[in-house]
Amino acid sequence: MSDIKKNKNCQSCGMPLKKDPNGGGTNADKTVSDMYCSYCYVDGKFLQENITVGEMQEFVKMKLIEMHFPKFIAGFFVKGIPKLERWKK
């Protein structure tokens, strides 16, 4: 049994990785990332390299609202984004 923790959610935006149509982002060596989704991470680089955690929260909240999530639910979902690996300092 391996010690590697399998992430259930993208460690940048919080999206469930099983919902990623591409199965996850890609590392520099073209392998599938087990940390980041394909909307955030391609070829070992973040697509929105200079986005702040606050901007990511607002972006994700707007996407959830577009997907017909109630605003209070969308707001609840994005509260955890600062705790994800990408945003830990």
C-alpha positions as CSV (number, residue, x, y, z in Angstrom):
1,M,0.0,0.0,0.0
2,S,1.5,3.4,-1.0
3,D,1.7,6.5,1.2
4,I,0.7,8.8,-1.6
5,K,-2.4,10.7,-0.8
6,K,-4.9,10.6,-3.7
7,N,-6.5,14.0,-4.0
8,K,-10.3,14.0,-4.6
9,N,-10.3,17.7,-5.6
10,C,-8.1,20.0,-7.6
11,Q,-5.6,21.6,-5.3
12,S,-6.0,24.9,-7.1
13,C,-9.8,25.5,-7.7
14,G,-11.4,22.7,-5.6
15,M,-13.2,21.0,-8.4
16,P,-13.8,17.3,-7.9
17,L,-11.2,15.6,-10.1
18,K,-13.7,12.9,-11.2
19,K,-15.7,15.7,-12.8
20,D,-12.7,16.8,-15.0
21,P,-13.5,15.7,-18.6
22,N,-9.8,15.2,-19.2
23,G,-9.2,13.2,-16.0
24,G,-6.9,15.8,-14.6
25,G,-4.3,18.4,-15.7
26,T,-1.0,17.3,-17.1
27,N,2.5,17.5,-15.7
28,A,5.6,18.7,-17.6
29,D,6.3,15.1,-18.6
30,K,2.8,14.7,-20.0
31,T,1.6,12.4,-17.2
32,V,-1.8,13.1,-15.6
33,S,-1.6,15.3,-12.5
34,D,-3.2,13.8,-9.4
35,M,-3.3,17.3,-7.8
36,Y,-4.7,19.7,-10.4
37,C,-7.5,19.7,-12.9
38,S,-7.1,20.4,-16.7
39,Y,-8.8,23.8,-16.2
40,C,-6.0,24.9,-13.9
41,Y,-2.9,23.0,-14.9
42,V,-1.4,21.9,-18.3
43,D,2.1,20.8,-19.2
44,G,3.3,21.5,-15.6
45,K,2.1,25.1,-15.6
46,F,-0.9,26.9,-14.1
47,L,-3.0,28.4,-16.9
48,Q,-3.8,31.4,-14.7
49,E,-0.3,31.8,-13.3
50,N,-0.8,35.2,-11.6
51,I,-4.3,34.8,-10.2
52,T,-4.7,35.5,-6.5
53,V,-6.6,33.2,-4.1
54,G,-9.3,35.8,-3.9
55,E,-9.7,36.0,-7.7
56,M,-9.8,32.2,-7.8
57,Q,-12.6,32.2,-5.2
58,E,-14.6,34.8,-7.2
59,F,-14.0,32.9,-10.5
60,V,-15.1,29.6,-9.1
61,K,-18.1,31.2,-7.4
62,M,-19.2,32.7,-10.7
63,K,-18.8,29.3,-12.5
64,L,-20.9,27.6,-9.9
65,I,-23.6,30.3,-10.2
66,E,-23.6,29.8,-14.0
67,M,-24.2,26.1,-13.3
68,H,-27.3,27.1,-11.3
69,F,-25.9,26.5,-7.8
70,P,-27.6,28.9,-5.3
71,K,-25.3,31.8,-4.4
72,F,-25.0,30.7,-0.7
73,I,-24.0,27.2,-1.7
74,A,-21.4,28.6,-4.2
75,G,-20.1,30.9,-1.5
76,F,-19.8,28.0,0.9
77,F,-17.9,25.8,-1.6
78,V,-15.3,28.5,-2.3
79,K,-14.5,29.1,1.4
80,G,-12.1,26.1,1.4
81,I,-10.0,27.3,-1.6
82,P,-7.3,29.1,0.5
83,K,-6.6,25.8,2.3
84,L,-5.7,24.0,-1.0
85,E,-2.1,23.1,-1.7
86,R,-1.6,25.7,-4.4
87,W,-2.4,28.5,-2.0
88,K,-0.5,27.3,1.1
89,K,2.5,29.6,1.7
